[in-house]
Amino acid sequence: MISETDDGPPVSAFERGRRGARDRLQPALLDRLTDAAPHERAEAPPARWIDERRLRAAVLRDLGWLFNCANLQDAIDGAAHPEAANSVINYGMRALAGMHMSGIDLAGLEAWVREAIVRFEPRFLPGSIDVRCVTDPRAMHHQNRLTLEIHATLWSVPYPLEILLLSDLDLESGVVSLRERGSVAHG
């Protein structure tokens, strides 16, 4: 059977089915390699594809891991070893545990967070990532906690997804928690 499409020449039902399968979102490589049902011989079809809700949850989980891992930024000479500085050896964020609010360059922190996301989270469109410190300046003297707002676009089919995250960084413990629109996920 041949039919017209909204965006081009007639296509067969076979081609429409093939396009649909090609356009489905696959889980991240780690999720595909992790066997959630080791007793089953084959994966169930729903496990091979993810929807918007599962994509958002996976990205939130993976950003939690990224933000709660201290990188080796201070131990790697980036000028002498740029490949190492830009590799998974340097996965994570700069360690901020034990720092005081007054000792943190907020613009620098925003840039570090954005750089870590661009480097290690390929599901975001790099040009869409905006990171801002939204901690109330009056609270900065009473709490040792920073809040960052991360607004970005996730690559997705059939259209990109906007995402707005709030990241709370406890400077005493170094623990980062993330939430999207009121829900909380800890890394």
N, C-alpha and C positions, 0 to 999 in steps of 0.2 A: 504494500500500500504506500502510495506517495502522497505527501501533503505539503502545503506551503508553510514556511516558518515566518515569523515576524521579522526576521533579520537576514533573509537571504533566499536562495533558490530552494525548490522543493527537495525534501529529504525523505528517505524511507523510514519505516518504523524501526528497523534495525539500527539505522544511523542515529535516530533520536535516542534509542536505548543506550547506544554506545556513548553518546555525548553525555547522557545523564550519569552514567557510571564514571566517566572521566571527570565530571564536574563535582563529584562528591568529595567531601573533605576526609582525608585519612588522618588517623592519630599520628602524633609525633613518633619518631623512630623508637625512642625508649618505650613508649606505650605499645608499639607493635612488637617489640622484642620481649616484653614482659608477658608471660603466660598467666593470665588471670584464671584459667581453668585447665590446669595441667592434666587432669583426668580425661579431658575430651580430646579426641583424635583430630578434629578440625574446629576451627574457629566459627562461631555463629556469625552470619552475615552482619548483624548490627555491630559486632565488635570490630569489624574491619572499617567501618565508617563512623564518623562522628557528626553530631549536629552542632548548632551554634552554642547551646547550653554546655555541652561537653567540651567544646573548644575553649570557651571562656574559663571553665573550671580548670582545664589543663594548663592554660596560660597563667592563671592566677597561682596555681601550685608551683609551676616551674619558675615564675618570678620570685616566689617565696624562697625557693631553694637558692636561686641566684643571689638574692639580697642577703640571705643568712649565711653565706659562704664568704669567708675572708680571702681575698686574692693575695698574690705575692708582689703587688705593685712596688712596695718598698724594697723588696729583695732582688728585683730584676732591673738591670740597667737597660732601660728601653732604647737608649741611643746605641748601645753596643749590641743589643740583642732584640731588635724590633719584632722578629718573628715570634720569639718567646713571649714578649709583652702582649702580643695580639693573639696568642694561642690559648687553648683550654688549660694550659699550665697556669694561666693567670685568671682562671674562672672565678667570678665572684665580685665582691665590692671591697673597697678599702676598709680596713678595720677602723671603726669609730668608737668602739667600746672604751669607756674610761675618759673620753674627751668631754670638755665642758662646752656649753653653747657658745661662749665667747671666743673659743678657739677654732670655730668652724667657719670656713668661708662658704656661705650659702650658695653663691653663684657657682663656685667650684664644685660643691656637692651636687647641685643640679646637673652640672656637666658630666660628673663622674657617673651618676645614675643613668643619664641618657646614653653615655658611651657604653656602659655595661649592657644595657638593653639592646642597643644596635649591634654590638659585638656577639652577644650570646642568645638573643631571642629573635630568630629570623622570621617568626610569624607576624611581627610588626612591620609595617611599611616604614622604613627608616626616616623619611622626610616628614612623617606625621607625628613623631614623638615629641611631646612637650612636657617638661618636668619643671614644676614650680614648688618652692617651699611655701606652704600656706599656714605655718605655725604663727599664732598670734604673737607679735613681738613682746607684748606685756607678759605673756606666759613663759617666754623664753628664760626669764630670770628666776622663775619659781619651779619650773619643771626641767628635767633633763631629757626632754622628748621632742623630736622633730616630726612634723607631718609634711609629707610631700604629696602633691597631686600629680598624677601621671595621666595625661590625655593622649591617646594614640589611636591609630587605625590598624586593625588586624586584617591580614590578607585572608580572604575567604571567597568562596564561590557560592552563589553567583554574584555576590557583591561584597565589598569590604565592610567590616563591622567596627563601629566606633566603640571605644572602651574608655571609661573613666575610673581610675583607681586612686585610692588614698592609701598611703604607706606611712605607718607610724614606726619611727626608729627610736628605740630606747637607748640613750647614750650610756647608761650605766651598765646594762647587760649586753648591748650590741644586738639584741633581738629585734627583728623587723616583722611587723604584721601587716598584711594587705587586706583590703576589703574593696568590694565593688558595690556601690549603691546600697549600702547598709548591711551586706553580709560580710562576715569575717572569715578569713582563712589564714592560719598560721603556717609559716614555712618550716 
